[in-house]
Each structure stands twice: as C-alpha cells, then as structure tokens.
Amino acid sequence: MLYGIAAATTALLLAAFLSALFRLPALRLGIIDRRRQRPLPLLGGMGVVLTTCLVVAGWEWAGVAPLGPEIRRLLIAAGAVALLGLVADVRRVKARFLVGGTAVAAAFVVPYGETGFLLGVPAVGLIVLVAVGFKALDHADGLAGTVGVVTAFGVGVLAAAEVMDALAVLLSVLAAALTGFLMHNWPPARIGFGACGSLFTGFVLAASAVMTRAGRDPVSSLGVLYALTALATADVLLVALSRRLAGRPLLRGAPDHLAHRLRRLGLTPQGVTILLGVAAFAGVLVGVLVHMGWMAVSGLYWVGATALIAVLGFLRIKVYGARRQPYLTVGEPFRTSSHATSTQVRAPLRVRNG
C-alpha cells in the first residue's frame, strides 16, 4: 500500500516536470499540432510514457514491486506503440500503419491461454479500437488525459479485485502520470498529448482491462470492457457514422467529434472536458460495479443504450460546411489537369454570366 502511494506520488511529480520540460524542445523542433485554433507543442505524451515506464521499472529494479512476465510484455508492447506514435507526431504517418502496428503489438499481450484463440482475435481488435479512440480524443485540451485518469482508476480497481498487484500498481502510476500531465494540458493547454501519449494510454488501459476479464463469461466481459471504454468507442462510432452519412473520407480529419459538437452547443472548453469526463466516469462506474457483482449485468445494457442515443442525437448537430460548387463563366476554358485544358465548357453545372 505504501509503495503504491509513493510510486503514484513520484509519477505525478515527474510527469508534471517532464511535461513542462518538453515544451521548449517541441517548439524549437517544430513538433506542433497546427490543426487547432492555435498551434500547440506536442511531446507531453512522451513525458507520460517515460514517467510510467521509469517509475514502474525502477520499483521492480529496487525489488519492491516485481512485475512478472505479462506486465513486462505489456510495457514493451506499449512502448513500441508509443514509439510509433512519436514518429507520427514528428512526421505524417498514414493511419493504416498506426492501426497495423498497434494490432501487431496487441497480438503479443492478449492472454490466449485464458481467452483462447477465437476470443483472442476480438480482444486484439478491441485493444486497437480503444487505442485509436484515445488518439481521437486528443482533439480537445485535457480530454484524453481526463478520460484516461478515470479509466485507469476503474481498471485498477478491477486489477486489485483480481489480486493482480503488479497490474494495479502500473495503472495507479499511469493515472498519476496523467494527472501530472493535466497540470499543463488543462484548457487552455500549454502542451499537447500527441499520438505518442494517447496511443500508449489507450493501449495500456485496453490491454489491462482484457487481462482482468480473461477467463470470465465472454458476453458479460464484452459488456464490462465496453462500459470501461464507452466514451472513446462512442466518439469513434459518432465520427464514423457522421462521415459515412456525409460522404466524406473516413480518415480525413474534421471538427466532428463529441467535443466539437458540444462546443457548437455553446459549452466552454473546460465545460466540455468536465462533462465528457463525468460521462466516462459513469460508464466506468457501471463496469466496475458489474465486475464486482454489485450490479446486475443489465446495467451494461443501459450504458450501451445511452451511448447509442447520444450518438444519434449528436448526429443531428451540423458540423460540416456546405460544399461550394465552382462558378464557371460561359465560354471560359475548363482545366482538366494542371497542364491541359479542354476546348470550351458547353454545359457548366452553375453558370455565372459575364
């Protein structure tokens, strides 16, 4: 108990220090997110990754908290995912490479001995979905970190209930590191999470949740795992449906996430983060209560139904601007490429005289 508190305190202070320290190098090296209203330096997530790995590895080296082979494998795989995310922060990487790399890492951490191969494959898909979902949550200041803290505490309770002490320590350290990072990422943020930290956080949380439910009833396990990560998965579902219905490319960024739509309703950035954090806490709480046997499994259905209703409701909020049709002048040449023109436009879609 005491070493867990000491480890969490160390992680909080170290993450806060590294997040402030990495801000200047990110600015000088141009590792900046320019898609927001104001350019935001990244590398804050790297501080969370380093803090989590160093504190957990340090306690094992001191002989205080032995990790065991499963947790070591989890940290190695999560570190590889974080490295892939860091590459994506520094230079553009296609989404399919991020998804593929995360899937390969997830395949190494699923406990097939307890889940079996048939259930192990969906577990890999769930880990990838949650990791990508946390990356998607990083579009708003403080959101991914807040949801990460709430989820880490919830999954940590499950690990403690299953007497997985090493996993519980890892999750408490991660929650503390995210809290230290939020000191600099709370809106208005001074440093961003980036793909490095968001993919790492989502990967560790999803893989840890799968470990705590391994060997239990598959149907109820799926419901518990969904409840623990309901906000991230609901955001992914909302974006996928919205872009599909609008005929937009699935992987092209747009202001169509949960936080964007809440902002259009008039909420402040801080209000959006708090509201979505409370929603994430509600889902996590239901998942924990069902896992502990203090709530009926039917409570999971309410989480799914509420999330679905919310997604359908948010779809009604318009976030895409009207597509402008090009104006063509009668008789003006129509360029078919950068080097050639056709003769004359005979039947333009929209005609403007003059």
C-alpha positions as CSV (number, residue, x, y, z in Angstrom):
1,M,0.0,0.0,0.0
2,L,2.7,2.5,1.0
3,Y,4.9,1.7,-2.0
4,G,1.9,2.2,-4.3
5,I,1.3,5.7,-2.8
6,A,4.9,6.5,-3.1
7,A,5.1,5.3,-6.7
8,A,2.0,7.4,-7.6
9,T,3.3,10.5,-6.0
10,T,6.7,10.1,-7.8
11,A,4.9,9.6,-11.1
12,L,2.7,12.7,-10.6
13,L,5.7,15.0,-9.9
14,L,7.9,13.5,-12.6
15,A,5.2,13.7,-15.3
16,A,4.5,17.3,-14.4
17,F,8.2,18.1,-14.6
18,L,8.8,16.4,-17.9
19,S,5.7,17.9,-19.5
20,A,7.0,21.4,-18.7
21,L,10.5,20.4,-19.8
22,F,9.5,19.0,-23.2
23,R,7.5,22.1,-24.2
24,L,10.5,24.1,-25.3
25,P,12.2,21.3,-27.4
26,A,8.8,20.7,-29.1
27,L,8.6,24.3,-30.1
28,R,12.2,24.5,-31.3
29,L,11.9,21.3,-33.3
30,G,8.6,22.2,-34.8
31,I,6.7,19.2,-33.2
32,I,3.5,21.2,-33.1
33,D,-0.2,20.4,-33.7
34,R,-1.3,23.1,-36.2
35,R,-4.8,21.7,-36.7
36,R,-6.2,23.5,-33.6
37,Q,-7.2,27.2,-33.3
38,R,-3.7,27.9,-32.0
39,P,-0.5,25.9,-32.6
40,L,0.1,23.5,-29.7
41,P,3.5,21.9,-28.9
42,L,3.4,18.2,-28.5
43,L,5.7,15.7,-26.6
44,G,3.6,15.9,-23.5
45,G,2.6,12.3,-24.1
46,M,6.3,11.3,-24.2
47,G,6.6,12.6,-20.7
48,V,3.7,10.4,-19.6
49,V,5.2,7.4,-21.3
50,L,8.7,7.9,-19.8
51,T,7.3,8.5,-16.4
52,T,5.2,5.4,-16.4
53,C,7.9,3.1,-17.7
54,L,10.7,4.6,-15.5
55,V,8.7,4.5,-12.2
56,V,7.4,1.0,-12.7
57,A,10.8,-0.3,-13.9
58,G,12.5,1.5,-11.0
59,W,10.3,-0.1,-8.4
60,E,10.9,-3.5,-9.9
61,W,14.7,-2.9,-10.0
62,A,14.6,-2.0,-6.3
63,G,12.8,-5.3,-5.6
64,V,9.7,-3.5,-4.2
65,A,7.1,-4.4,-6.8
66,P,8.1,-7.3,-9.1
67,L,6.2,-7.0,-12.4
68,G,6.1,-10.5,-13.8
69,P,6.4,-11.6,-17.5
70,E,2.9,-10.5,-18.5
71,I,3.4,-6.9,-17.3
72,R,6.9,-6.7,-18.8
73,R,5.5,-7.8,-22.1
74,L,2.7,-5.3,-21.8
75,L,5.1,-2.4,-21.1
76,I,7.4,-3.4,-24.0
77,A,4.4,-3.6,-26.5
78,A,3.0,-0.3,-25.2
79,G,6.4,1.3,-25.5
80,A,6.6,0.1,-29.2
81,V,3.2,1.6,-29.8
82,A,4.3,4.9,-28.1
83,L,7.4,5.0,-30.4
84,L,5.2,4.5,-33.4
85,G,3.0,7.4,-32.2
86,L,6.1,9.6,-31.7
87,V,7.0,9.0,-35.3
88,A,3.5,10.1,-36.2
89,D,3.9,13.3,-34.1
90,V,7.2,14.2,-35.8
91,R,6.2,13.4,-39.3
92,R,3.0,12.4,-41.0
93,V,2.2,8.7,-40.9
94,K,-0.7,7.1,-42.7
95,A,-3.4,5.8,-40.4
96,R,-3.3,2.3,-41.6
97,F,0.3,2.0,-40.4
98,L,-0.7,3.2,-36.9
99,V,-3.5,0.7,-36.8
100,G,-1.4,-2.1,-38.2
101,G,1.4,-1.5,-35.8
102,T,-0.9,-1.3,-32.8
103,A,-2.6,-4.6,-33.9
104,V,0.7,-6.4,-34.0
105,A,1.6,-5.1,-30.5
106,A,-1.8,-6.1,-29.2
107,A,-1.4,-9.6,-30.5
108,F,1.6,-10.0,-28.2
109,V,-0.2,-9.1,-25.0
110,V,-3.5,-10.9,-25.2
111,P,-3.6,-13.8,-22.7
112,Y,-4.5,-16.6,-25.2
113,G,-4.1,-19.2,-22.5
114,E,-7.3,-17.9,-20.8
115,T,-9.2,-16.4,-23.7
116,G,-8.4,-18.9,-26.4
117,F,-7.6,-18.0,-30.0
118,L,-11.2,-17.4,-31.0
119,L,-11.7,-14.8,-28.3
120,G,-8.2,-13.5,-28.5
121,V,-8.7,-12.1,-32.0
122,P,-11.7,-9.9,-31.0
123,A,-9.6,-8.9,-27.9
124,V,-6.9,-7.6,-30.3
125,G,-9.5,-5.7,-32.2
126,L,-10.8,-4.1,-29.0
127,I,-7.4,-3.0,-27.9
128,V,-6.8,-1.4,-31.3
129,L,-10.2,0.3,-31.2
130,V,-9.6,1.8,-27.8
131,A,-6.1,2.9,-28.6
132,V,-7.3,4.7,-31.8
133,G,-10.2,6.1,-29.8
134,F,-7.9,7.7,-27.3
135,K,-5.9,9.2,-30.1
136,A,-9.1,10.6,-31.5
137,L,-10.0,12.1,-28.1
138,D,-6.8,14.2,-28.3
139,H,-8.5,16.8,-30.4
140,A,-9.5,18.8,-27.3
141,D,-7.4,20.2,-24.5
142,G,-7.4,17.9,-21.4
143,L,-10.0,15.4,-22.7
144,A,-7.8,12.4,-23.4
145,G,-5.9,12.8,-20.1
146,T,-9.1,13.2,-18.1
147,V,-10.8,10.2,-19.6
148,G,-7.5,8.3,-19.2
149,V,-7.3,9.1,-15.4
150,V,-10.9,8.0,-14.8
151,T,-10.5,4.8,-16.8
152,A,-7.1,3.9,-15.2
153,F,-8.7,4.1,-11.7
154,G,-11.6,1.9,-12.8
155,V,-9.4,-0.8,-14.4
156,G,-7.1,-0.5,-11.5
157,V,-10.0,-1.4,-9.1
158,L,-10.6,-4.5,-11.3
159,A,-7.0,-5.5,-11.2
160,A,-6.9,-5.1,-7.4
161,A,-10.1,-7.2,-7.1
162,E,-8.4,-10.0,-9.1
163,V,-5.3,-9.7,-6.9
164,M,-3.2,-8.6,-9.9
165,D,-1.0,-6.4,-7.7
166,A,1.6,-5.6,-10.4
167,L,-1.1,-4.5,-12.9
168,A,-2.8,-2.4,-10.2
169,V,0.5,-0.6,-9.5
170,L,1.0,0.0,-13.2
171,L,-2.4,1.5,-13.6
172,S,-2.1,3.7,-10.5
173,V,1.3,5.0,-11.8
174,L,-0.3,5.7,-15.2
175,A,-3.2,7.6,-13.6
176,A,-0.8,9.7,-11.5
177,A,1.3,10.4,-14.6
178,L,-1.7,11.6,-16.5
179,T,-2.7,13.8,-13.6
180,G,0.7,15.4,-13.6
181,F,0.4,15.9,-17.4
182,L,-3.0,17.5,-17.0
183,M,-1.4,20.3,-14.9
184,H,-0.1,21.6,-18.3
185,N,-2.8,20.2,-20.6
186,W,-5.9,21.5,-18.9
187,P,-7.6,24.1,-21.2
188,P,-6.1,26.3,-22.3
189,A,-3.3,23.7,-22.8
190,R,0.4,24.7,-22.9
191,I,1.5,21.3,-24.3
192,G,-0.4,18.6,-26.1
193,F,-0.7,14.8,-25.7
194,G,0.2,13.7,-29.2
195,A,-0.2,10.3,-30.7
196,C,2.7,9.1,-28.6
197,G,0.9,9.5,-25.3
198,S,-2.7,8.9,-26.5
199,L,-1.9,5.6,-28.2
200,F,0.2,4.4,-25.2
201,T,-2.6,5.3,-22.8
202,G,-5.4,3.7,-24.7
203,F,-3.3,0.6,-25.4
204,V,-2.3,0.1,-21.7
205,L,-5.9,0.6,-20.5
206,A,-7.5,-1.7,-23.0
207,A,-4.9,-4.5,-22.6
208,S,-5.1,-4.2,-18.8
209,A,-8.9,-4.5,-19.0
210,V,-8.7,-7.5,-21.2
211,M,-6.3,-9.2,-18.7
212,T,-8.7,-8.6,-15.8
213,R,-11.6,-10.2,-17.6
214,A,-9.7,-13.1,-19.2
215,G,-11.3,-16.4,-18.4
216,R,-14.8,-15.0,-17.5
217,D,-18.0,-15.2,-19.4
218,P,-17.4,-13.7,-22.9
219,V,-20.7,-11.9,-23.2
220,S,-20.6,-10.1,-19.8
221,S,-16.9,-9.5,-20.3
222,L,-17.6,-7.7,-23.6
223,G,-20.2,-5.6,-21.8
224,V,-17.8,-4.7,-19.0
225,L,-15.0,-3.9,-21.4
226,Y,-17.3,-1.7,-23.4
227,A,-18.6,0.2,-20.3
228,L,-15.0,0.9,-19.2
229,T,-14.2,2.5,-22.6
230,A,-17.6,3.6,-23.6
231,L,-16.7,7.3,-24.3
232,A,-13.8,6.6,-26.5
233,T,-15.7,4.0,-28.6
234,A,-18.8,6.2,-28.8
235,D,-16.7,9.0,-30.2
236,V,-15.2,6.7,-32.8
237,L,-18.7,5.4,-33.7
238,L,-20.0,9.0,-34.0
239,V,-17.3,10.1,-36.3
240,A,-17.5,7.0,-38.5
241,L,-21.3,7.4,-38.9
242,S,-21.1,11.1,-39.4
243,R,-18.5,10.9,-42.2
244,R,-20.2,8.0,-43.8
245,L,-23.6,9.7,-44.0
246,A,-22.0,12.9,-45.3
247,G,-20.0,11.0,-47.9
248,R,-16.7,12.2,-46.5
249,P,-13.4,10.2,-46.3
250,L,-13.3,8.2,-43.1
251,L,-9.7,9.1,-42.3
252,R,-9.8,12.8,-43.2
253,G,-9.8,15.0,-40.1
254,A,-12.8,17.2,-39.4
255,P,-14.4,19.1,-36.5
256,D,-17.0,16.3,-36.0
257,H,-16.0,14.7,-32.7
258,L,-18.0,14.8,-29.4
259,A,-16.1,17.8,-28.1
260,H,-16.6,19.8,-31.3
261,R,-20.3,19.3,-31.3
262,L,-20.6,20.2,-27.6
263,R,-18.7,23.4,-28.4
264,R,-21.2,24.2,-31.1
265,L,-23.9,24.0,-28.4
266,G,-22.2,26.8,-26.5
267,L,-20.1,24.9,-23.9
268,T,-16.7,26.2,-22.9
269,P,-13.6,24.1,-23.4
270,Q,-13.4,23.5,-19.7
271,G,-17.1,22.6,-19.6
272,V,-16.7,20.1,-22.4
273,T,-13.8,18.3,-20.7
274,I,-15.7,18.1,-17.4
275,L,-18.9,16.9,-19.0
276,L,-17.3,14.2,-21.0
277,G,-15.1,13.2,-18.0
278,V,-18.3,12.7,-16.0
279,A,-19.8,10.7,-18.8
280,A,-16.7,8.5,-18.9
281,F,-16.8,8.1,-15.1
282,A,-20.4,6.9,-15.3
283,G,-19.6,4.2,-17.8
284,V,-16.5,3.1,-15.8
285,L,-18.5,3.0,-12.6
286,V,-21.1,0.7,-14.1
287,G,-18.4,-1.6,-15.5
288,V,-16.7,-1.8,-12.0
289,L,-20.0,-2.5,-10.2
290,V,-20.9,-5.3,-12.6
291,H,-17.5,-6.8,-12.4
292,M,-17.6,-6.8,-8.6
293,G,-21.1,-8.3,-8.6
294,W,-22.7,-5.3,-7.0
295,M,-24.9,-4.6,-10.0
296,A,-26.8,-6.8,-12.4
297,V,-25.5,-7.4,-15.9
298,S,-28.5,-5.5,-17.3
299,G,-26.8,-2.3,-16.2
300,L,-24.4,-2.7,-19.1
301,Y,-27.3,-2.6,-21.5
302,W,-28.2,0.9,-20.1
303,V,-24.7,2.1,-20.9
304,G,-24.9,0.8,-24.5
305,A,-28.4,2.3,-25.0
306,T,-27.4,5.6,-23.5
307,A,-24.3,5.8,-25.7
308,L,-26.3,4.9,-28.8
309,I,-29.0,7.5,-28.1
310,A,-26.3,10.1,-27.5
311,V,-24.5,9.3,-30.8
312,L,-27.8,9.6,-32.7
313,G,-28.6,12.8,-31.0
314,F,-25.2,14.3,-31.8
315,L,-25.5,13.3,-35.4
316,R,-28.2,16.0,-35.7
317,I,-25.8,18.8,-34.9
318,K,-24.4,20.1,-38.2
319,V,-20.6,20.3,-38.3
320,Y,-19.8,20.3,-42.0
321,G,-20.0,23.4,-44.1
322,A,-21.9,23.3,-47.3
323,R,-19.8,22.2,-50.2
324,R,-19.3,25.1,-52.6
325,Q,-19.8,24.4,-56.3
326,P,-17.3,26.1,-58.6
327,Y,-18.6,29.1,-60.6
328,L,-17.8,28.8,-64.3
329,T,-18.1,31.6,-66.8
330,V,-19.8,30.9,-70.1
331,G,-17.1,30.3,-72.6
332,E,-14.2,30.1,-70.2
333,P,-11.8,27.2,-70.6
334,F,-12.2,24.2,-68.2
335,R,-8.9,22.8,-66.9
336,T,-8.9,19.0,-66.8
337,S,-5.3,19.0,-65.4
338,S,-2.5,21.3,-64.5
339,H,-1.1,21.1,-68.0
340,A,-4.0,20.8,-70.3
341,T,-7.4,22.5,-71.0
342,S,-10.4,21.4,-72.8
343,T,-11.9,23.4,-75.6
344,Q,-14.9,25.2,-74.2
345,V,-17.4,24.4,-71.5
346,R,-20.7,23.6,-73.1
347,A,-22.9,22.7,-70.1
348,P,-21.5,24.0,-66.8
349,L,-23.2,22.9,-63.6
350,R,-23.5,26.5,-62.4
351,V,-23.4,29.4,-64.8
352,R,-22.5,33.0,-63.9
353,N,-22.9,35.4,-66.8
354,G,-20.2,37.9,-67.6
